[in-house]
């Protein structure tokens, strides 16, 4: 987990009255003032970060394939750079990082990254062990292999722990039209596995299948899952990038089909059909398709990370989902009721284009919101506090 970091620069404070909103006038949850500070700079496409029990921070950089440990006092140390056969290309590289629930005793954490060895190329999830000196990590086990990969497009891979030893894995469809609805493919899915073994959880909807990947499937019909977040009630939510429209936030329900099916409809259609006749949630498919809890509408913001904020300082937005975006270079907070219905949205001006493209969104142990930028040069870790 994390803590305050010294030598913080570029502090920006804006009063709530100057923060823009995209919310209904009738909603009116009290908004806090936000303070934004730069924790670290000089990074390149930091994809994710995670806090350890001593409040040290693990940070991944996608294209560099570098994992860094940042101490609470601000000192940094490279844990590894481009281990053997780790692969980066396009949107794929070293992506999500998530500590095991028992990290304090096991020293274990998981990553999701591209892999290439000879004729084998995929995205996979690996369990590592950080040594006691926190100077290097040893590969313990490869939990999941065979997540589809092509050029690196739609290679998104997000991790979040659930209850017990459950690990949820959100994936991209690798720009292959049949993957999201094909239950034997790991692409365009949220998988639920045992964080120690990589096997499907016994209560998964398809656990009786003879296909090992299908046994892991929790939900399907996704396009490119970029973020996963666990709400205080235990529910898991995904942040998903849309095609030319309809970025989505989805509340995940076991066996749910979220309706992405970009396959040819007529002769002459592209093999990967992202046109107007391939909606993000296609209700023409057999069975029931689950609609998004929030969607961007006629444009795409390229939503990426997501986390639920907590603490009294967030006032009426305590428990809201904070969603970062790349193309729109902004942060949105989405306030849902207990049933998961959207009540209000807020787009703070302090994080609307100020720092460029925003990638990760992680709640820290100090109650602050931590974000990363993804501009490709001198990228930063930001700390956002509410008051």
Secondary structure, 3 states (H helix, E strand, C coil): CCCCCCCCEEEEEECHHHCCECCCCCCCCCCCCEEEEEEEEEECCEEEEEECCCCCEEEEECCCCEEEEECCCCCEEEEEECCCCEECECCECEEEEEECCCHHHHCEEEEEEEEEECCEEEEEEEEEEECCCCCCEEEEEEEEEEECCCCCCCCCEEEEECCCCEEEEEEECCCCCCHHHCCCCCCCEEEEEECCCCCECCCCCCCCCCCHHHHHEEEECCCEEEEEEECCCCCEEEEECCCCCCCEEEECCCCCECCCCCCCCCCCCCCCCCCCCCCCCCCCCCCCECCCCEECCCCCCCEEEEEECCCHHHHHHCCCEEEEECCCCCEEEEEECCCCCEEEEECCHHHCCCCCCEEEEEECCCCCEEEEECCCCCEEEEEEEEC
